[in-house]
């Protein structure tokens, strides 16, 4: 979703002396030692279903630090699995409240799924909040994802 104007600005900044490698290092190559342990905890929890078309990650409250969750785009990990059409991150925010992030790869409009739960976003990146336990929210959202996958192509 990056427009050409952004790349022109980046080129201008680079020409003026900005160092993209340094920016990348500061943004993506500086993790606290604990962050890798937390990432491992999350990666072990990724699940696949629907013949590999759906990958999801349900994160109970307190499993990893808030700082880690804020710094990482966790939903990209299940989305990166080959064959996955929809990735779902379900994060227990508080008892009875689950934040859901949905990512697609162009075959399923995930904003329509999020819209069913009062959320929204773009066709390939959307979110919502679902009331219920983490298990209940997971089952409810995955059922909606399965319905969207079974619907005729858009």
Buried (B, 14 or more C-beta within 10 A) or exposed (E): EEEEEEEEEBEEEEEEEEEEEEEEEEEEEEEEEEBEEBBEEBEEBBEBEBEEBBBBBBBBBEBBEEEBBEBBEBBEBBBEEEEBBBBBBBBBEEEEBBBBBBBBBEBBBBBBBBBBBEBEBEBBBBBBBBEBBBEEBBEBBBEBBBEBBEEEEE
